[in-house]
Amino acid sequence: IVSPIINLLPIELLSFDATPEKDIVKLSWVTASEINNDYFTVERSSDGINFDSLLYVQGAGTSNIIKDYSAVDSKPLDGDSYYLLRQMDFNGISSFSIIVHVYIAISSPYNIFPNPSNGNTIYINKNGEDLSDVNIIVNDPLGQQVGMVTKLSPNKKELQISIAPETVKKNNDFIVSILSPSNSQREKVLINQH
């Protein structure tokens, strides 16, 4: 998720992003300048309200050049995760960034990505396994079907699903249901509007 430029911190924060990748979440942020910045703490929450400290990253002190930072949540929560960046000054005063959200299904046999998506297309695979016995249904938050794929060709390893742009303009949360004889999965997918 790419957050808008917001200067809530005693640093000039250009971005704070959280990107799910398989079974980890990559966190990155960029500062344009820092004044007396001791360190950052990445905090995580399952509900967007109650946060716990997760990762510590040393700050640059005082800097007038662009600095890139990164960290990895190697054991993310299954489902919704909310991240926020706490910045701590040398004098002990802390400030917070905006909250970013990701959804990651760790225990699922199917990979649905990117999630969140910055376009109207998502992809589905099962670690290189054949998807020919899979039926996929995409519903909007009201339960209306907005996409469906059935009877895939043999040896299909990855599937691309596109949601109509006019549908994405009305909603950005969708439920993807994957049904097969051996297992099934439901996952919430966030599609960001352009």
Long-range contacts (C-beta under 8 A, 24 or more apart in sequence): 1-100, 1-101, 1-102, 1-116, 1-192, 2-118, 3-97, 3-98, 3-100, 4-98, 6-97, 6-98, 8-95, 8-96, 8-97, 8-98, 9-85, 9-87, 9-95, 9-96, 9-97, 10-35, 10-36, 10-37, 10-87, 10-89, 10-93, 10-95, 11-35, 11-37, 11-59, 11-87, 13-85, 13-97, 14-66, 16-83, 16-85, 16-97, 16-98, 16-100, 17-100, 18-81, 18-83, 18-100, 18-101, 18-102, 19-102, 19-114, 20-76, 20-102, 20-103, 20-104, 20-113, 20-114, 20-115, 22-111, 23-76, 23-104, 23-106, 24-72, 24-73, 24-74, 24-76, 25-72, 25-73, 25-76, 25-81, 25-83, 25-102, 25-104, 26-70, 26-72, 27-55, 27-70, 27-71, 27-72, 27-73, 27-83, 28-68, 28-69, 28-70, 28-71, 29-68, 29-69, 29-70, 29-85, 29-97, 30-66, 30-67, 30-68, 30-69, 31-60, 31-63, 31-66, 31-67, 31-69, 32-66, 33-63, 33-64, 33-65, 34-59, 34-60, 34-61, 34-62, 34-63, 34-67, 35-62, 36-61, 36-62, 36-89, 36-90, 36-91, 37-61, 37-62, 37-63, 37-87, 37-88, 37-89, 37-90, 38-88, 38-89, 38-90, 39-87, 39-88, 40-69, 40-85, 40-86, 40-87, 40-88, 41-85, 41-86, 41-88, 42-71, 42-73, 42-83, 42-84, 42-85, 42-86, 43-83, 43-84, 43-85, 43-86, 44-73, 44-76, 44-77, 44-81, 44-82, 44-83, 45-81, 45-82, 45-83, 45-84, 45-99, 46-77, 46-79, 46-80, 46-81, 46-82, 47-80, 47-82, 48-80, 48-82, 48-99, 48-101, 51-82, 51-84, 53-86, 54-83, 59-87, 59-88, 61-90, 76-102, 76-104, 76-106, 77-104, 78-104, 78-105, 78-106, 78-107, 79-103, 79-104, 79-105, 101-190, 103-187, 103-188, 103-189, 103-190, 105-185, 105-187, 108-185, 108-187, 109-183, 109-185, 110-178, 110-185, 110-187, 112-176, 112-178, 112-187, 112-189, 115-187, 115-189, 115-190, 116-189, 116-190, 116-191, 116-192, 117-189, 117-190, 117-191, 117-192, 118-192, 118-194, 119-191, 119-194, 120-162, 120-163, 120-164, 120-165, 120-168, 120-191, 121-160, 121-161, 121-162, 121-163, 122-160, 122-161, 122-163, 122-176, 122-189, 122-191, 123-158, 123-159, 123-160, 123-161, 124-158, 124-159, 124-161, 124-176, 124-178, 125-157, 125-158, 125-159, 128-157, 129-157, 130-154, 130-155, 130-156, 130-157, 131-156, 131-157, 131-158, 131-159, 132-156, 133-180, 133-181, 133-182, 134-159, 134-178, 134-179, 134-180, 135-178, 135-179, 135-180, 136-161, 136-176, 136-177, 136-178, 136-179, 137-176, 137-177, 137-179, 138-163, 138-174, 138-175, 138-176, 138-177, 138-189, 139-174, 139-175, 139-177, 140-167, 140-170, 140-171, 140-173, 140-174, 140-175, 141-171, 141-173, 141-174, 141-175, 146-174, 163-191, 168-193, 169-193
